[in-house]
Every structure is written in structure tokens, then in C-alpha cells.
Amino acid sequence: MARWDYDLVVLGAGSGGVRAARLAAAAGIRVALIEKSRVGGTCVFRGCIPKKLLAIGAHFAEDLADMEGFGWSAGAVDFDWARLIVAKNAELARLETVYTRLLRDSGVTLIEGRGRLADAHTVEIAGGPSLAAERILVATGGRPALPELPGIEHAITSDQALDLMQLPRRLAIVGGGYIAVEFAGIFNALGVEVHQLLRGPAPLRGFDPDIRATLAEEMVKKGVDMRCETVVTHIDKLGSGTVLGLAGGQTLEVDLVLYATGRRPNTEGIGLEAAGVGLTGHGAVAVDAYSQSGVDSIFAIGDVTDRKNLTPVALAEAAALIDTLYRGRRRAVDYTNVASAVFSQPPVATVGLGEDEARRRDGAIDVYLSRFRPLRHTLSGRDERTMVKLVVERATDRVLGVHMVGADSPEIMQGFAVALNAGATKAQFDATIGIHPTAAEELVTLRDRRADPADGE
């Protein structure tokens, strides 16, 4: 009898788990994939895809307002939020069908249920069998984290916000990260009175300071009531409304409260401790550069490891792991120069080091920055500015960071990520002829270096 039921058992059918299972099966490995919910995970159902679909839908409000400056006129228009949610859900169901078919066509055994590690080689399925596996991959992702706060039960998270069937009239969003600013943009564009409350001085902590300042300014211009350095002390239900108590004795009454103050890894209740797997202080699976835990037979990828929580990173981790385990090519993921985007309104895109981080790491840097009115808004009349920025290592002329706030910035940034990974210099940016008229050309036409107080300028 074979010692193992499967060579690899994967817990979690999100982006990383699905990719790992398919690649392993393609290499001739016997794979079982266990999922207690829907195939597709956070990205498909509670993150990237549905959120961007809603952001696209919301942005039509500005497109309709802008078109008059270009000679268009239209009669009365109407927006049906519930219809958008139904259409979004239909698309997610289609994607789930695609994911499921791809897994089965690849030869992966898909098992519905909740998996729990009994030891280093055994996975128990609630209400089902126990599986003996040579190796186990934990890819259970993460979930929204709610603080311990009086009345927190009256708040929703991003999971529920994606499935609201009716728009609130007044909404408070607590948090300043990418989820918070994205939802603020969506609901504000659709006419909801949005109040965003954040503890810090600006949104998007950890991003380049000019990204943070520019996005805050543009969101306020669009109508978001952004309250920085604001602390919520409690939440009370009052009739059909909700009241937030704020530090200093102030209150804010709204119809709905959305908390977006962070996420935590899904590591509770899946038997990691019983299997001897160590966790970090944040509750993530502790792994080495090759995604291996402290137990030789157990590995983890994606948000459950809390390294760089992006879908393409989880996909890269999955591919690197399968190469390492089954294809004779031991390799780790390089997390430097990973581009990312925030689908706020306007959107943000970035790759490489921010100014503060570059200054701490490299000391002498040069910064090139431009803020300008996009061509579209010379006729629309909208008061919106685009910001582009380069951070350059002075000693080598190498571009360390590229940052942008403005329309199409996520699409633009993908190409510049290639340039940074190739080690491009500012001189090479300068030698590149731009495409005119575009916002992207600004990144290869920046000539004026910003004065640096550190140099006495």
C-alpha cells in the first residue's frame, strides 16, 4: 500500500493555492486541494476583482459629468446599485466555474470541506476522511480584522461592503489603508456622503509621502470628508442610524460604518500548533525564503505568511515553491521592485522605494516630481491633478522608485516595473522618447531636480 494518499495536500483554493495545485499536478504530482468556501479565494470574491468592478462602475459618474466639455449632452441618467451588484456576482460565479474546471482538467482532486492539520503529514477534513500527505501547503489567506471596541458589532467589513444591496446615504469608513481609500472613492463617486476617519496624518501609511499628500488632496476635492488623526472610541446604534464616539468628545452620526483597519492571516483553528508549525507575532505562518515552515513537510504561501500580500506575489510564491519541490530548481521569490496599485479615485501606482525609505537606505538621492493637469481636464473643467515622481540614487543614477497618482497609473506602472528590475538609470529614462500626448511621457521628460534641504539647497 502507498504510504501517502497524496504527494501534496493544499489547504485553501485562493490564487496561491490554485496555482500551486495546478503546477504540481502538471509535474505529475498527486494533489488534493481542500476548500471550505468557494474556489477563487479573496482575490475573486472579497478583494481584487469585485472591488475593481465596483470602482469601474463608480467612475462612470465622473465620465458622465466630464463629457459635456467634449460636446456631448445626455438626458436624465439613472444608476441602479443593486443591478451592479447582481452583475458583479454573476461575473464572480463565472470565474469560479473557470477556476474549478481548470483544477479538474489539471488532475487536481478538489475536496469541499474544512481542512485541519492533525500532525506533520495528516490533514483531517471536517465530516470527512483524513488524508495522509507527504507534504502539506497552507494557503488559507487572510480576513478583515476588527479591533476590540465597544459597539464594534454595529460595523461591517469590506466583505459585507462588497455585497450591500442598497447604498447608504451617509457612510463612515474607519481606516487609511488601500481598502479604506478604495471604498471611499467608490461610494463617494456614487453620491454617498463619505466620512473617512484615520489615526495618522495622511492615508496610505508606508507609501511615498507625495503619494499620500496628493491622494488626500484629490480625495478631499472630490468630496470625501477626510478626518486625519481621529480616533474612534465607541460605536452606538441609534434608531436607524449609527453614532461614532470620537476622542475629544465629538460624535459623528451616519447610516453605516465600514471598518477597514487591517487584515490578519487565517491561521486559527487549522491545527498548525498541533503540527508544530510556528507563527509570527501577527499570527502568520513563519516561513523561510523558500516558503518552508519550521516543520520540514509543511509549507505556506500567500497572505497567510504576511510577507507581501498581493495576488501576483502569491502566484509567484506558488510557482517558486513547485519549482523547488518538484522541478529540481530551488529558487526564492525576489520581493524587491514589486509594483502595486491602489484603485482609489484617482488611482495610485508605485514600484520601488519611496523617498523616505530611499533616503534611509541610500542616503544621497535625487527627487524629480511633476504635478500637472491632464489633457482630459483642460476641456472637462475638472480640478484634478496628476502627480509623477522619480527617486534616483545619486551615486549611480539608478532609478530606485517610480510613483504616480492619476488616471491610468496602474496600467502605466507595469512597464516601468520592468525598467526598474532591469536596473534602468535616470539617463536611460531621459534618453527614452515619450509618447505624446500622454501622462506616461512625463516620467521620461522630468528634468528639474527638486531642491534637497539635506544639501543646503
C-alpha positions as a printed NumPy array, in Angstrom:
array([[  0.   ,   0.   ,   0.   ],
       [  1.162,   3.541,  -0.754],
       [  2.325,   5.389,   2.319],
       [  0.651,   8.622,   1.227],
       [ -2.847,   9.287,  -0.075],
       [ -1.427,  12.314,  -1.869],
       [  2.014,  13.72 ,  -2.522],
       [  0.742,  17.23 ,  -1.795],
       [ -2.339,  18.424,   0.064],
       [ -3.158,  22.135,  -0.282],
       [ -5.354,  23.972,   2.205],
       [ -7.099,  26.903,   0.549],
       [ -8.264,  27.462,  -3.03 ],
       [ -7.289,  31.092,  -3.385],
       [ -4.889,  32.408,  -6.005],
       [ -1.759,  30.879,  -4.48 ],
       [ -3.31 ,  27.535,  -3.609],
       [ -4.889,  27.059,  -7.02 ],
       [ -1.681,  27.968,  -8.829],
       [  0.422,  25.628,  -6.684],
       [ -2.021,  22.742,  -7.087],
       [ -2.212,  23.115, -10.86 ],
       [  1.549,  23.406, -11.332],
       [  2.207,  20.42 ,  -9.083],
       [ -0.348,  18.306, -10.927],
       [  1.219,  19.303, -14.233],
       [  4.504,  17.941, -12.887],
       [  2.878,  14.552, -12.261],
       [  2.294,  15.053,  -8.538],
       [ -0.82 ,  13.645,  -6.857],
       [ -2.544,  16.725,  -5.444],
       [ -5.62 ,  17.297,  -3.31 ],
       [ -6.951,  20.82 ,  -2.801],
       [ -9.258,  21.456,   0.162],
       [-11.551,  24.496,   0.286],
       [-14.372,  25.166,   2.754],
       [-15.899,  28.057,   0.796],
       [-15.642,  28.977,  -2.895],
       [-12.841,  28.303,  -5.332],
       [-11.053,  31.57 ,  -6.076],
       [-10.391,  32.923,  -2.592],
       [-10.026,  36.529,  -1.54 ],
       [ -8.976,  37.914,  -4.923],
       [-12.005,  36.61 ,  -6.785],
       [-14.715,  37.026,  -4.144],
       [-13.631,  39.51 ,  -1.476],
       [-10.861,  41.611,  -2.976],
       [ -9.24 ,  42.498,  -6.276],
       [-11.879,  41.551,  -8.834],
       [-15.152,  42.647,  -7.215],
       [-13.627,  45.809,  -5.787],
       [-12.238,  46.903,  -9.136],
       [-15.519,  46.143, -10.884],
       [-17.281,  48.435,  -8.41 ],
       [-14.579,  51.085,  -8.864],
       [-15.044,  50.979, -12.635],
       [-18.806,  51.255, -12.218],
       [-18.47 ,  54.216,  -9.87 ],
       [-16.094,  56.087, -12.159],
       [-18.776,  56.375, -14.851],
       [-20.268,  59.129, -12.698],
       [-17.261,  61.317, -13.462],
       [-17.21 ,  60.255, -17.118],
       [-20.804,  61.383, -17.499],
       [-20.061,  64.693, -15.802],
       [-16.956,  65.29 , -17.928],
       [-18.474,  64.543, -21.323],
       [-20.26 ,  67.879, -21.657],
       [-16.905,  69.611, -22.009],
       [-16.334,  67.48 , -25.109],
       [-19.61 ,  68.36 , -26.788],
       [-21.791,  65.539, -25.511],
       [-25.153,  66.049, -23.884],
       [-27.46 ,  63.479, -22.386],
       [-30.86 ,  63.407, -20.798],
       [-31.601,  62.173, -17.332],
       [-29.441,  59.232, -16.285],
       [-30.102,  56.763, -13.524],
       [-27.876,  54.448, -11.523],
       [-29.001,  51.141, -10.034],
       [-26.526,  49.907,  -7.398],
       [-28.35 ,  46.612,  -6.91 ],
       [-28.06 ,  45.903, -10.643],
       [-24.305,  46.452, -10.464],
       [-24.025,  44.046,  -7.524],
       [-26.013,  41.377,  -9.385],
       [-23.823,  41.781, -12.472],
       [-20.689,  41.633, -10.335],
       [-21.868,  38.455,  -8.642],
       [-22.622,  36.824, -11.988],
       [-19.077,  37.525, -13.145],
       [-17.626,  36.077,  -9.941],
       [-19.71 ,  32.927, -10.388],
       [-18.341,  32.611, -13.92 ],
       [-14.782,  32.927, -12.64 ],
       [-15.412,  30.261, -10.012],
       [-16.594,  27.894, -12.731],
       [-13.44 ,  28.602, -14.735],
       [-11.158,  28.006, -11.738],
       [-12.931,  24.759, -10.866],
       [-12.719,  23.463, -14.43 ],
       [ -9.032,  24.318, -14.687],
       [ -8.301,  22.4  , -11.484],
       [-10.165,  19.308, -12.567],
       [ -8.701,  19.418, -16.069],
       [ -5.262,  19.572, -14.448],
       [ -5.929,  16.389, -12.481],
       [ -6.258,  18.057,  -9.073],
       [ -8.66 ,  16.4  ,  -6.624],
       [-10.892,  19.171,  -5.281],
       [-12.376,  18.435,  -1.867],
       [-15.065,  20.643,  -0.314],
       [-14.72 ,  20.993,   3.441],
       [-12.644,  22.466,   6.215],
       [ -9.159,  21.02 ,   6.48 ],
       [ -7.247,  20.773,   9.737],
       [ -3.712,  19.545,  10.349],
       [ -3.56 ,  16.636,  12.791],
       [  0.214,  16.272,  12.518],
       [  3.036,  16.971,  10.095],
       [  1.631,  14.574,   7.464],
       [ -2.1  ,  14.311,   8.17 ],
       [ -4.976,  16.571,   7.224],
       [ -8.387,  15.911,   8.712],
       [-11.485,  17.071,   6.845],
       [-14.479,  18.045,   8.952],
       [-17.141,  15.401,   8.453],
       [-14.897,  13.517,   6.048],
       [-11.767,  11.403,   5.794],
       [ -8.22 ,  12.005,   6.981],
       [ -5.608,  12.376,   4.264],
       [ -2.001,  11.268,   4.591],
       [  0.283,  13.601,   2.649],
       [  3.991,  13.664,   2.015],
       [  3.823,  17.44 ,   2.018],
       [  1.213,  19.975,   3.091],
       [  0.823,  23.515,   1.734],
       [ -1.084,  26.08 ,   3.798],
       [ -2.601,  28.771,   1.562],
       [ -5.586,  29.861,   3.641],
       [ -5.201,  33.595,   3.026],
       [ -6.402,  36.322,   5.369],
       [ -9.53 ,  38.081,   6.571],
       [-10.561,  41.554,   7.765],
       [ -9.504,  42.335,  11.329],
       [-11.815,  44.228,  13.666],
       [-10.486,  45.986,  16.762],
       [-11.794,  45.361,  20.256],
       [-14.034,  48.392,  20.576],
       [-17.351,  48.943,  22.357],
       [-20.085,  48.606,  19.74 ],
       [-17.859,  47.133,  17.013],
       [-20.661,  44.666,  16.247],
       [-22.5  ,  47.566,  14.606],
       [-19.791,  47.904,  11.922],
       [-19.283,  45.956,   8.713],
       [-16.04 ,  44.984,   6.951],
       [-15.038,  45.045,   3.305],
       [-16.516,  41.548,   2.899],
       [-20.024,  42.829,   3.61 ],
       [-19.464,  46.111,   1.758],
       [-18.992,  44.2  ,  -1.487],
       [-22.448,  42.678,  -1.208],
       [-24.578,  45.569,   0.018],
       [-27.822,  45.607,  -1.945],
       [-28.622,  49.218,  -1.057],
       [-26.408,  52.277,  -0.889],
       [-26.298,  54.074,   2.457],
       [-26.951,  57.812,   2.486],
       [-24.149,  58.509,   4.976],
       [-21.13 ,  56.262,   5.421],
       [-18.198,  56.344,   7.832],
       [-15.079,  54.486,   6.744],
       [-12.577,  53.904,   9.533],
       [ -9.044,  53.314,   8.282],
       [ -6.489,  54.86 ,   5.975],
       [ -5.096,  51.905,   4.03 ],
       [ -5.715,  50.88 ,   0.452],
       [ -9.031,  49.153,   1.21 ],
       [-10.342,  52.234,   3.004],
       [ -9.415,  54.718,   0.268],
       [-10.735,  52.441,  -2.47 ],
       [-14.146,  52.111,  -0.847],
       [-14.199,  55.821,  -0.052],
       [-13.721,  56.549,  -3.751],
       [-16.389,  54.084,  -4.849],
       [-19.13 ,  55.271,  -2.502],
       [-18.284,  58.97 ,  -2.795],
       [-18.477,  58.847,  -6.595],
       [-21.936,  57.307,  -6.332],
       [-23.27 ,  60.156,  -4.233],
       [-22.885,  58.713,  -0.749],
       [-21.852,  61.189,   1.956],
       [-18.494,  59.664,   2.915],
       [-16.566,  60.408,   6.101],
       [-13.145,  58.775,   6.284],
       [-11.552,  58.607,   9.726],
       [ -7.889,  57.699,  10.14 ],
       [ -5.454,  57.788,  13.021],
       [ -2.49 ,  59.067,  11.017],
       [ -1.767,  62.386,   9.311],
       [ -2.497,  61.059,   5.805],
       [ -3.813,  57.91 ,   4.11 ],
       [ -1.683,  55.031,   2.79 ],
       [  0.888,  54.707,   5.548],
       [  4.083,  53.205,   4.153],
       [  3.682,  54.759,   0.705],
       [  5.801,  57.596,  -0.652],
       [  4.94 ,  60.887,   1.118],
       [  3.999,  62.67 ,  -2.105],
       [  1.597,  59.864,  -2.998],
       [ -0.04 ,  60.224,   0.408],
       [ -0.331,  64.007,   0.217],
       [ -1.542,  64.069,  -3.384],
       [ -4.173,  61.394,  -2.912],
       [ -5.52 ,  63.04 ,   0.241],
       [ -5.808,  66.38 ,  -1.546],
       [ -7.584,  64.89 ,  -4.556],
       [ -9.998,  62.829,  -2.452],
       [-10.975,  65.896,  -0.435],
       [-11.524,  67.866,  -3.65 ],
       [-13.855,  65.117,  -4.83 ],
       [-15.944,  65.495,  -1.684],
       [-14.654,  62.942,   0.84 ],
       [-14.705,  64.276,   4.395],
       [-11.251,  63.049,   5.412],
       [-10.597,  63.377,   9.131],
       [ -6.942,  62.691,   9.892],
       [ -5.562,  61.988,  13.376],
       [ -9.031,  60.956,  14.502],
       [ -9.669,  58.111,  16.942],
       [-12.972,  56.269,  17.342],
       [-13.665,  55.374,  20.983],
       [-17.025,  53.596,  20.671],
       [-19.964,  52.936,  18.371],
       [-23.625,  53.183,  19.362],
       [-26.769,  52.209,  17.492],
       [-29.35 ,  54.991,  17.463],
       [-32.636,  54.123,  15.763],
       [-31.904,  53.567,  12.093],
       [-28.543,  55.347,  12.365],
       [-25.163,  54.693,  13.954],
       [-23.189,  57.115,  16.111],
       [-19.412,  57.048,  16.391],
       [-17.87 ,  58.467,  19.531],
       [-14.594,  60.233,  18.822],
       [-11.673,  61.073,  21.089],
       [-12.154,  64.582,  22.406],
       [-15.867,  64.11 ,  22.953],
       [-17.13 ,  64.671,  19.403],
       [-19.631,  62.381,  17.705],
       [-20.486,  61.505,  14.11 ],
       [-23.863,  60.098,  13.057],
       [-24.079,  58.012,   9.878],
       [-26.218,  55.239,   8.421],
       [-23.426,  52.671,   8.11 ],
       [-19.905,  52.148,   9.474],
       [-17.262,  50.306,   7.462],
       [-14.108,  49.265,   9.306],
       [-11.021,  48.812,   7.128],
       [ -8.216,  48.854,   9.68 ],
       [ -6.23 ,  45.851,   8.534],
       [ -6.323,  42.135,   7.858],
       [ -4.998,  39.113,   9.693],
       [ -3.828,  35.694,   8.478],
       [ -6.272,  32.783,   8.556],
       [ -4.292,  30.54 ,  10.883],
       [ -6.741,  29.954,  13.71 ],
       [ -8.364,  26.559,  14.098],
       [ -6.499,  24.721,  11.352],
       [ -4.202,  22.693,  13.578],
       [ -0.918,  24.483,  12.977],
       [  0.088,  24.277,  16.616],
       [ -0.684,  20.542,  16.74 ],
       [  1.585,  20.039,  13.742],
       [  4.38 ,  22.053,  15.356],
       [  4.209,  24.987,  12.94 ],
       [  5.488,  28.277,  14.347],
       [  3.642,  31.556,  13.968],
       [  4.841,  35.154,  13.911],
       [  3.654,  37.751,  16.414],
       [  0.948,  38.768,  13.929],
       [ -0.336,  35.199,  13.707],
       [  1.161,  34.453,  10.289],
       [  2.891,  31.193,   9.39 ],
       [  6.615,  31.71 ,   9.872],
       [  8.458,  30.529,   6.747],
       [ 11.917,  30.794,   5.23 ],
       [ 12.818,  32.261,   1.846],
       [ 11.589,  29.056,   0.183],
       [  8.166,  29.133,   1.896],
       [  9.049,  26.261,   4.228],
       [  7.85 ,  26.372,   7.824],
       [  9.827,  25.068,  10.77 ],
       [  8.324,  21.645,  10.019],
       [ 10.064,  20.04 ,   7.045],
       [  6.89 ,  18.742,   5.408],
       [  4.75 ,  21.892,   5.806],
       [  4.908,  24.971,   3.59 ],
       [  2.9  ,  28.195,   3.318],
       [  2.394,  30.891,   0.7  ],
       [  0.288,  33.987,   0.164],
       [ -1.418,  36.223,   2.704],
       [ -1.252,  33.568,   5.43 ],
       [  2.504,  34.274,   5.605],
       [  2.015,  38.076,   5.742],
       [  5.057,  38.824,   3.597],
       [  3.854,  40.95 ,   0.677],
       [  0.108,  40.486,   0.446],
       [ -0.592,  40.828,  -3.261],
       [ -2.204,  38.289,  -5.587],
       [  0.662,  38.274,  -8.133],
       [  3.101,  37.688,  -5.27 ],
       [  1.112,  34.662,  -4.102],
       [  1.208,  33.342,  -7.672],
       [  4.97 ,  33.874,  -7.822],
       [  5.433,  32.146,  -4.456],
       [  3.415,  29.176,  -5.695],
       [  5.486,  28.842,  -8.856],
       [  8.774,  29.147,  -6.968],
       [  7.681,  26.541,  -4.42 ],
       [  6.671,  23.964,  -7.032],
       [  9.917,  24.553,  -8.915],
       [ 11.807,  23.995,  -5.664],
       [  9.933,  20.881,  -4.555],
       [  9.224,  19.07 ,  -7.8  ],
       [ 11.153,  20.516, -10.722],
       [ 14.699,  20.455,  -9.388],
       [ 15.083,  24.215,  -9.468],
       [ 15.48 ,  25.612,  -5.968],
       [ 14.553,  29.278,  -6.026],
       [ 13.075,  32.012,  -3.857],
       [ 10.881,  34.97 ,  -4.795],
       [ 12.595,  38.338,  -5.101],
       [ 10.356,  40.86 ,  -3.341],
       [ 12.259,  43.951,  -4.469],
       [ 10.649,  46.217,  -7.043],
       [  7.212,  44.602,  -6.855],
       [  4.813,  47.061,  -8.444],
       [  1.442,  47.681,  -6.818],
       [ -1.648,  49.778,  -7.375],
       [ -4.424,  51.279,  -5.299],
       [ -7.693,  51.602,  -7.194],
       [ -8.674,  54.766,  -5.41 ],
       [-10.164,  57.728,  -7.232],
       [ -7.808,  58.868,  -8.612],
       [ -5.772,  55.651,  -8.685],
       [ -2.253,  55.214,  -7.33 ],
       [  0.597,  53.113,  -8.69 ],
       [  4.106,  52.614,  -7.393],
       [  7.204,  50.494,  -7.784],
       [ 10.459,  50.556,  -5.865],
       [ 11.432,  52.742,  -2.943],
       [  9.59 ,  55.768,  -1.654],
       [ 11.556,  58.919,  -0.919],
       [ 11.812,  58.4  ,   2.846],
       [ 12.808,  54.754,   2.532],
       [ 15.384,  55.528,  -0.157],
       [ 16.902,  58.291,   1.944],
       [ 17.243,  55.968,   4.94 ],
       [ 18.782,  53.218,   2.837],
       [ 20.897,  55.08 ,   0.316],
       [ 21.465,  58.499,   1.829],
       [ 22.056,  60.853,  -1.083],
       [ 19.188,  60.734,  -3.548],
       [ 17.711,  62.986,  -6.184],
       [ 13.978,  63.522,  -6.492],
       [ 12.161,  64.578,  -9.65 ],
       [  8.483,  65.451,  -9.384],
       [  5.773,  66.962, -11.537],
       [  2.15 ,  67.834, -10.87 ],
       [  0.069,  68.738, -13.889],
       [ -3.443,  68.98 , -15.203],
       [ -4.222,  66.031, -17.505],
       [ -5.239,  66.903, -21.052],
       [ -8.705,  65.476, -20.471],
       [ -9.467,  68.064, -17.826],
       [ -8.466,  71.063, -19.924],
       [-11.9  ,  70.605, -21.511],
       [-13.826,  68.803, -18.766],
       [-13.045,  71.636, -16.356],
       [-12.469,  69.181, -13.513],
       [ -9.997,  70.351, -10.873],
       [ -7.841,  67.229, -10.778],
       [ -4.055,  66.983, -10.876],
       [ -1.778,  64.088, -11.754],
       [  1.477,  63.543,  -9.861],
       [  4.53 ,  61.671, -11.177],
       [  7.751,  61.18 ,  -9.253],
       [ 11.152,  59.545,  -9.643],
       [ 13.52 ,  58.712,  -6.796],
       [ 17.11 ,  58.335,  -8.035],
       [ 20.249,  57.112,  -6.309],
       [ 22.679,  59.989,  -6.767],
       [ 25.898,  57.973,  -6.811],
       [ 24.809,  55.531,  -9.533],
       [ 21.983,  57.43 , -11.305],
       [ 19.872,  54.288, -10.888],
       [ 16.144,  54.863, -10.543],
       [ 15.073,  53.491,  -7.171],
       [ 11.378,  54.328,  -7.258],
       [  8.632,  55.403,  -9.642],
       [  5.387,  56.797,  -8.208],
       [  2.204,  58.125,  -9.751],
       [ -1.234,  59.356,  -8.746],
       [ -3.63 ,  59.828, -11.613],
       [ -5.758,  58.218, -14.292],
       [ -4.326,  55.023, -15.83 ],
       [ -1.408,  54.966, -13.396],
       [ -1.728,  51.203, -12.697],
       [ -1.523,  50.412, -16.418],
       [  1.396,  52.789, -16.873],
       [  3.376,  51.464, -13.914],
       [  3.617,  47.881, -15.152],
       [  6.091,  48.853, -17.866],
       [  8.182,  50.962, -15.515],
       [  8.419,  47.985, -13.151],
       [ 10.276,  46.164, -15.922],
       [ 12.647,  49.11 , -16.236],
       [ 13.417,  49.121, -12.513],
       [ 14.02 ,  45.382, -12.461],
       [ 16.411,  45.858, -15.375],
       [ 18.348,  48.46 , -13.359],
       [ 17.434,  51.458, -15.511],
       [ 19.132,  54.787, -14.811],
       [ 17.736,  58.283, -14.948],
       [ 19.876,  58.892, -18.037],
       [ 18.152,  55.985, -19.765],
       [ 14.759,  57.375, -18.785],
       [ 15.856,  60.722, -20.262],
       [ 17.011,  59.047, -23.475],
       [ 13.632,  57.418, -23.991],
       [ 11.348,  59.307, -26.356],
       [  7.894,  59.723, -24.867],
       [  4.504,  59.029, -26.409],
       [  2.689,  62.327, -26.864],
       [  0.271,  63.441, -25.593],
       [  0.09 ,  61.062, -22.627],
       [  0.572,  61.253, -18.887],
       [  3.155,  58.461, -19.129],
       [  5.546,  60.637, -21.125],
       [  6.003,  62.86 , -18.089],
       [  8.08 ,  60.101, -16.483],
       [ 10.678,  60.285, -19.259],
       [ 10.705,  64.087, -19.528],
       [ 11.401,  65.04 , -15.895],
       [ 14.368,  67.391, -15.915],
       [ 14.222,  69.593, -12.811],
       [ 15.642,  68.073,  -9.648],
       [ 13.797,  69.072,  -6.519],
       [ 15.848,  71.046,  -4.015],
       [ 17.034,  68.862,  -1.144],
       [ 17.207,  70.531,   2.292],
       [ 19.837,  67.964,   3.279],
       [ 22.149,  69.543,   0.719],
       [ 21.51 ,  73.052,   1.995],
       [ 19.519,  73.919,  -1.118]])
